[in-house]
Amino acid sequence: MTRTLPAPPAAPAGPETSTRPRTLAVLAVVLLGQFMAVLDASIVNVAIPSIRISLGATGSALQLIVSGYVIAYAVLLVTGARLGDRFGQRTMFLAGLAWFTIASLACGLAWNGLALIVFRFLQGIGAAAMVPQVMTMIQRTFTGPARARALSAYAAVISGGVVAGQIVGGLIVTGDIAGTGWRGVFLVNVPIGLALLATAPAVLPAGLRAHRRLDLTGLAVLTAAVLLLVLPLVLGHEQHWPLWTRLALGGSVVAFAAFVLVERRVHRRGGEPLFADAVLRAPGLVPTAANLLVVMCTFGGWMFVISLYLQEALRYSALHAGLVGAPMGTVFAIASMTWSRVPARLHPAMIVSGLLLGGATMVVLGRRLGDGHGMGVPELLVYAAMGLGFAVSFSPLTTRALSKVPPVLASDASGILVTCVQLGIVIGVASFGSLFLSLTGTAAHAVGVTAIAIGLTVLAAVALAVRAVR
């Protein structure tokens, strides 16, 4: 059997337990760290045209600059969760935060595209050590209704950070603070990281410790499978899909199948697989994870594509391109924080309806852009409706799954769900980014076809959502 942590001591009953200044300070610190990590998965999108000019990066290099961070983040998340259980959540949060801050400084000082790709991978390692501790500390700090509210805020930060990154990135690049240009999107993490490093030791609880075994074989196979899938998708369109890309894609299928077999073998031998059997049996967790992967695949792909299109085809400034996302981001944020007011019996229908709305609006927007329209008022209204659809599906779906996970399984559940979110972004940038970059004809035609393909993929995710909300 998979080993789990011993149950944490029960918190005193009553909402006042979770509203004391100290517990609110814990929430503020961990969510700010979470926000930094999620923000960095998207903030670079709006800077990629400037990076292309400054460093002479190719389209494939730009995709790796975006996805390199997320690859390391995704494949190491569960291992980061295990290390948190082994050495303490506070210790790993601080270690990951320090690594992330140093890597952010290195990204801001990168001298060419290859250096930036490497530093982005290193930045993702820091995020993987820090992020899994967040949900675990929330689960163990809050109880009852306060825990549900904290988890809702957690889900909103995960999803909202992707949208906020576009706007914040646009402000930083266009503002060109102290002549840093695109480098500022990385350097902004340094003062925030230092402030958190100074504050967190006095605020965060030490947490429980348990001897957790690491699944290094599973980690190696999963990493190989992801790279075999992503690298040919990213590099293939510029190299005209040589034989190695097709072999690698076929090899990724074999590698993912091998990963399943390795995990089963680890479980049978009494070890601790990356995807623990006890966690996978939690109600609705597997279909929720699959749904989040598909949804974030479309969302991550769209954020990469629209940034390139707005700045390189429509000649928008970085700030203008970032502000285009403001209506969607505003609606998304408001809906993410207020959806819980909808009666619980309506939540399953709300989740499914939200995905239908998100997919439909993406198709409509694709048709508009493909016909040569810019991002005018009609398009921005459609964009805002898209934000509403994603918000009323993503946040409640995540909260619904996490609220059913016992605290003793919190770290593994956090790792699995966020791994799927980040793998979705990686696959989306690689697949839909390559589709956009490889289409011939006008940029309007390319973005239109890509948007329609993304929208249809969102609609396909509805079937997974129906299973997840049963």
N, C-alpha and C positions, 0 to 999 in steps of 0.2 A: 504493500500500500504506500501511496505517496505520503510523505511526512508533512505535517502542518505545524504551525506555531501553536504553543499553548495559548489558551484563551486569555485575553487581557483582563485585568481587574475591571469589574463593573463600575461605571461612572455613577455618581449619585444621581438619583432620579430628579426630574423636574427641569424645565427649560432654563432656570437660572444657572444650572451647571454649565451650559454651553454658551452663555452670554456674558460671562465674566470677562473683564478687559484682557486677561492673559490668553484665554482661548480665542478671542477675536484677534489678538495680536498674532497668534499662531496662524490663523487663517490668512491674515493679511500678508505675512511673510512668505508662506508656502505658495499662495496664489500669485504673488508677484514673481517668484522664481519660476513657477509654471508658465506665467504669461511671457516672461523673457524667452523661455525655450520654444514656446509655440510661435511667438512673434518672429523668431529667427528662421522659422521654416517658411515664412511668407514675405518678410520685409525685404528680402533680397530680390523678390520678383520685380518690384518697381525700379530697382537699380540696375537690372541686367543690361538695358541698352547703354547706359553710361559705362558699365564694366566692359561691354563689348568694344566700345571706342577706346577707353583708357588702356586696356590690357591687350587689345587685339584678339579677343577670344572668339572662337568659332561657335556656331549654334550648339554643337555637341558639348563643348566646354561649358557653355552657359547652363545647359541642362544638368551637367555634373556639379556645377557650383551650387545650383539649387538643390539637387537631389542627394549630393554627397553627404551633406549634413543629416538629411533625413534617413539615409540608408544606415549610417552608424547609429543614429538615434533609435531606429526601429529594431534592428537585430539585437541590440544590447540591452534593451529595456527590461526584459524579464531577468536577465542576469543582474542588472542593476538593482532590481527589486530583491533578489536573493541576497545580494551583498548588504542591502539595507537591513534585512532580517538578521543577517549574521553579525554585522558590526554596529548596528543601531541606525535608525532612520536619520537622526540628527547628524551623526558622523558622515554618512554617505551623502546627505543633502549638502553639507558644507564642502565636502571633498569635490563633489560634482560641480557645485557653484564656483569654487575656486578654479577648477580646470576650465570650465566654460568661459569664465571671465578672461583668463590668460589666452585661451584660443581665440576669443573675440578680438583681443588686442592684436594677435598675430594676423587675423583676417584683415583687419584695418590697415596693416602694414605690408600686405602681400605685394610682391613686385611683378608677378606674372600670373597667368591663368592657372598653371599647374600648381603653383604655391597656394593660391586661393582654394583650389579643390582640396588639397591636402589639409589645409587648416580648417576647412569646413568639415571634413571627416573628424578631425580632432575635436572640433566644437560639438559635434554630435555625440561623441563619447562622453563629454562632460554632461550634456543634457540627459543622456541615458542613465547616468549615475544619480542625477538630481531628481528627475521627474517622478520615478516610481514611488519615491518616499512621500510625495505630496498627498496622494489619495489615502495612503496608509495612515498618515498622521491625522488626516481629517476623520477617517473612520474611527480612530482610537481617541480622538479628542472630543467629538460631538456625539450626542445621543438623541434619539427620538426625532421630533420635528426639526430641531436645530440641525441634525445631521442631514436631513433631506434638503434643507435650505442651503447648507454648505456644499452638498454634492451638486445641487443645481448651479450654484455659483462656479464650482469646479468645471462642470460641463460647459457653461457659458464662456469661461476663460479659454478652454481648449479650442472651442469653435470660433469664438469671437476674436481670438488672437490672430487667426488667419486673415480675417477681414481687416482688422486694425493695422496689420502689417503693411497693407497697401497704402493706407493714408499716412501713417507715420513715416514710411519709407519715402513717399513723395515729398513730405515736408522737409525731411533731412537732406535729400539729394538736391532739391531746388534751393533750399536755404544755404547750402554750401558753407556750413559753419566752419570758420577758420580755414577755408579752402580745402576742406576734407572731401567734398563731393560725395561720391558713392561710399567712400570709406567710412563715413559717418554712420551708416546703417549698422556697422559692426562696432565701431568705437563707442556708440551710445550705451552699449552693455557694460562698459568698464566702470563708470561711476556708479551705476545701479548695482552691479555685482559687488563692488567694494562696500557700498552702503549696507547691502544685505549681509555680507560677511561680518560686518561690524555689529549688526543688530541680532542676527539669528541665534548665536550661541546663548544669549541670555533669554531668548523667547521660546525656542523650540524645546519640547520635552525630549528627554534622553531616549525614550522608547524601550521596548522589550528587545531582547536578543534571543536568538535560537540558532543552533547549528544547522545551517542549510548547505546541502551539497550542490555544487555547480554542475550543470549539464554541459560540459565543454564540447562533447561530441555533437550533441544537438545544435549547439551554437555554431560550430564549424560548418555543419551541413546546411543549416538555415542561411548562414551568410553566403555560402557558395550558391545556393539556390537563388537567392535574391540577386546576386551579382550576375549570374548566368541569364537571368530574366531582364534585368535593367540595362546592362551594358550594350547588348546588341540592339535594344530598342532605341537607346540614345545615339549610338555611333552608326547604326546601320544605314540611316537615310543619307548621311554624308558620304558613306563609302559604297553606296549603291548596293547594299545588302549582299556582301560577299558570302562565300560558303560558311565561314566561321560564325557569322551571325545566326544562320539557320541551325547550325549544329549546337550553338550555345542555347538557343531557345528550346530546342528539343532536349538538351541536357538539363535545362531548368525543370522540365516536367519530371524527368527521372530524379533529379535532386530533391524536389518537393515530396515525391513519393518516398524517397529514401528517408527524408526527415520524419515522415509519419511512422515508418518502420522503426527508426531509431528511437523515437519517443515511446513507442509501445514496448520496445525491448527494455528501455530504462525503467519503465513502469513495472514490467514483469519482474525485474531483478530487485525491486524494492528501492530504486533510486528516486530522484526528483527530476522528472522531465521538465523542459522549459514550459510546456503547456500541460500543467498538472491535471490529472484525470478528475480530481475532486472539484477543481474550478470549472472545468469544461462541463461538468454535470449540473452546475448552478442553473436554475430556471432561466431560459431565454438567453444565456450568455453567448452560445455559439452563433445562433442566427443574428444576434445583435452585433457581434464582432464582424461577421461576414457583411452585414448591411453597412456598418460604419466604413469598412474597407472600400466597398463599392462607391458609397456616397463621397468619401474623401478623395477617391480616385478622380471622380468627375470634378470636384471642387478644386483640388490641387492643380489638375490639368488646365482648368479654365483660368485660374489666377495667373499661371505662367503665360498662356496664350494671349489673354486680353491685354496684359502689360506690354508685350512685344507689339501687338497690333496698334494699340493706342499711341505709343511713342514713335514707332518706326514707320507705320503706314499713315496714321492720321496726324503725326507730328505734334502730339500733345507733349507738354512739359511733364517732368516726373511728378510735379505737384498736381497738375491738371489730371494726369492719369490716376494718381492716388485718390483724388477727390471724386472721381467718377464712381468709386466704390462707396462714397459716403452715404447715399440713400440706402443702399443695400445693407451697409454696416450698421446704420442707425436703426433700421427696422429689425435687423437681426438681433442687435443688442437688446432692444426693448422687448421683443417677443421671447428671447431667451430667458429674461428675468421675470416675465409675467405669465408664461404659459401655465404655471402651476395653479393659477387661479381658475383654470378650466376644471370642471368637475372630473374626478378621477375616472368615472365610467366612460367619459368621452375621449380619454387619452389614446386608446388604440386607434380610433377613427381619425383623431387629429394627426397622429404620426403618419398614417398612410396617406391622408389627404395632403399633408405637407410635402411628401415626396412627389405626389402627383402634380402639385402646383409647381414645385421646383423643376421637375422635368419638362412640364409644359411650357413654362416661361423661358427655359433655356432654348427650346426649339423655336419659340416665337422670336426671341432675341437673335438667334442664328439666322432666321429668315430675313429679319430687318437689316442686320449687318451685311449679309450676303447680297442684298439688293443695293448696297452702297450707302445706306444711311449711317451717319455718325451716331454718337451717344447724345442724342437730343432728349427733350422732355419725355416723349413717348417711351424711348428706350430706357431711360432712367426709372420710369414708373414700372416697367416690366422687370428691371433689375431689382427694384425694391420688393416687388412681389416674390421674386426668386429668394431674396433674403428671408422673407416671412416663411416661405415653404421649408427652407432648410432649417430655420430656427425651431419651428414647431415639430420637427421630426428628429433632428440630431440631439438637441438637449434633453427632451423627455425620454428618448430611446436610451440614451446613455444613463440618465438618472434611474430609469426603471430597472435597468440591468444591474447597476451597482448597488441599488438599495436592497437587492435580494441576495447579495453576497455577504456571508458572515465575516465579522472583523478578522477572524483567524486566517481567512483566505484573501484579505484585502490586497496585499502586495502583489500576489500572483494575478489576481483579476485585473488590477490596475495595469500591470505589465502587458497582459494579453490584449486588452481593449485599446490601449494607446499604441501598442505595436501595430495593430490592424489599422488604426487611424493613420499612422505614419507610413506604413507600407502602401496604403491607398494613395497618399500624396506622391510617393516615389513612382508608383506605377502610372499614376495620372500624368505627371510631368514627362515621364519617358514615353508613354504611348500617345497621348493626345498632343504633347509638344512635338513629337516626331511627325505625327499626322499633319499638323499645321505647317511645319517647316518643309515638309516634302511635297505638299500640294503645289501644282503648277497653276499658272493663271494669276489673277489679281489677288492682293492680300485680302480684299473684301470677300472674294470667293472662298479663300482658304479658311478665314475665320468663320464664315457662315457654315461651311461643311463641318468644321470641327465642332462648332457649337451645337449643331443638330445631332452629331454623333454623341456628344456628351449628354445632351438632353435625353436621347433615347436610352442611354445607359442608366440614367437616373430612374427613368420609368421602369426599367428592368429590375431595379432594386426594390420595387414595391412588393414583389413576391417574397423577398427575404424579410421585409418589414412585417408582412402579414404573419409569417411564422414567429417572428420575434415578439409580437404583442399578444399572442394567444394566451 
